[in-house]
Amino acid sequence: MAQGNLVFSVIPLLIVLVPLLATLGTMLADKYRPDLRNVVVIAGAAIPFLLVVLMYPAVNRGEVLYLFLNVLPPTGMEFRVDILSLYMALLFGFFNIILAVYSLGYFKDKQEGKIYFYFMMPAMAGALGVVLSGNLFTLFLFFEFMSIMFFPLVTYKATPQAYAAGLKFFFMTIIAGIAFFWGIAIMYSTVGDLSFGSGGLVATATPLLLIAFICFLISFGIKSAMIPLHFWMPDAYAAATTPAAALSSAIMLKTGVFGLIRVFHDIFGLSFIQETGWNNILIVLALISAVYGSICAFAQDDFNRRLAYSGIAQVGYMLLGIALLTSTAMIGTVYHVMAHAFMKGCMFLCAGVIYVNTGKTKISELRGVGMQMPVTMLAFTISAVSAVGIPPFNVFVTKWYLGLGAFSAEMPLIIGILLLSSILNAAYYFPISINAFLGCRELKNIERKRLKLQPLRMIPVMILAVGAFIFTLAPVNWPLNLARAVAQLFFN
């Protein structure tokens, strides 16, 4: 693994602290200056992104930004920003802004969404902390903090369904935390180190290390909704507010993917995983996720539940790219982190716009809605086409590189499974758009004033829809270049 020179920097710490300070600022604004609340929320989202951008030149030159805080012995808190961390932080920071703006427009008044921001911004701080971590212990702390902050967002509607979904999420979070902790304990007792950047900390396989590996699979598998650890997600997405579901889909699921990349390449190491063949466990689970998620999506009439099961299939692509242990497959995984965020994030935001304007949450109720909200349904359709993997949309690039990775790993049958998943995606997404534009055009029980475009909701939707294809049409595909740099970091 190629590693750059370590350069001291406090920027990673500031990136995590700003959303936490913004949360306090939002509370104070709500109490003393309500007119400044929205400004504080936007600033709390924008400043971390700008700080990440400031790190880009140095990291792009091959430097690794580093900060060690001598607290919480024996490992301490460690921040480390290489090209993978930068890529993930840029994505998270951007979507933090998108979701903050959208959330301000989603909630009808400041009082309704008041407490939401008290948990959304700390959850974002935790997600950013995860991808900026320099060792497993620091990652564990932010991982758990992020999950705890997301729990109130699941139960935010305060309905019986929300409480049931929140309880399920809470128990799965506990299981993930225990598994993560045991994996860390085993690794530290075995090798005495948890730091990233060495290309692997172990050399000889033992039954205890296999247990640690399985613990990490369980913990990060729960967070990424990998089969069979997925069952918290459909209920949580259906019960939570749409901005919270979009936050989890676009950002929080990716922390599980990020964690597995670190475990595979920084903790166990590429050569060790290749020798032991433990990656085959993840290959099987990833392929099952890709197919099972798509099949289950067919049976869902609830809009958010269909998107949730589809997300399980999409995460299967990311996990597959990790497990294949090839450079091209890793490019597919890292690129799909971005492609899925734009595509599925846009879909969730569209579902939220439809709900706020019409009160509809069922797919069977969406006939003719495209005639009422053409911009929203056009954005959804663009995202649906991207999900199928049709060129020139982002997911086509993902599947292209995953296919190349499957050939490199001498597993060509995987290409057939990817094709099957694409067909299933088309089968359960395209009818939604067809019915929305060509179905019944009657306007029933809908107030005309609610059908007007609301900028704070629609601007994020349109940005994400354009993002589903703009990178592949640009002269330079910037996310793809970063994905190649990440693959080079681990496979050089």
ZITAPE-V98367 format. One record per run of one state. SS is the DSSP state (a for helix, b for strand, c for the rest). FROM is the first residue (numbers start at 0). LEN is the number of residues. If there is no record, write none. Layout:
[[SS FROM LEN] [SS FROM LEN]]
//
This chain:
[[c 0 5] [b 5 3] [c 8 2] [a 10 22] [c 32 1] [a 33 27] [c 60 3] [b 63 6] [c 69 7] [b 76 5] [c 81 1] [a 82 24] [c 106 7] [a 113 19] [b 132 1] [c 133 1] [b 134 1] [a 135 19] [c 154 5] [a 159 32] [c 191 3] [b 194 1] [c 195 11] [a 206 17] [c 223 7] [a 230 9] [c 239 2] [a 241 27] [c 268 1] [a 269 7] [c 276 2] [a 278 20] [c 298 3] [b 301 1] [a 302 21] [c 323 3] [a 326 32] [c 358 3] [b 361 1] [a 362 3] [c 365 3] [a 368 4] [c 372 1] [a 373 15] [c 388 5] [a 393 15] [c 408 4] [a 412 26] [c 438 9] [a 447 4] [c 451 3] [a 454 13] [c 467 2] [a 469 4] [c 473 4] [a 477 14] [c 491 1]]
//
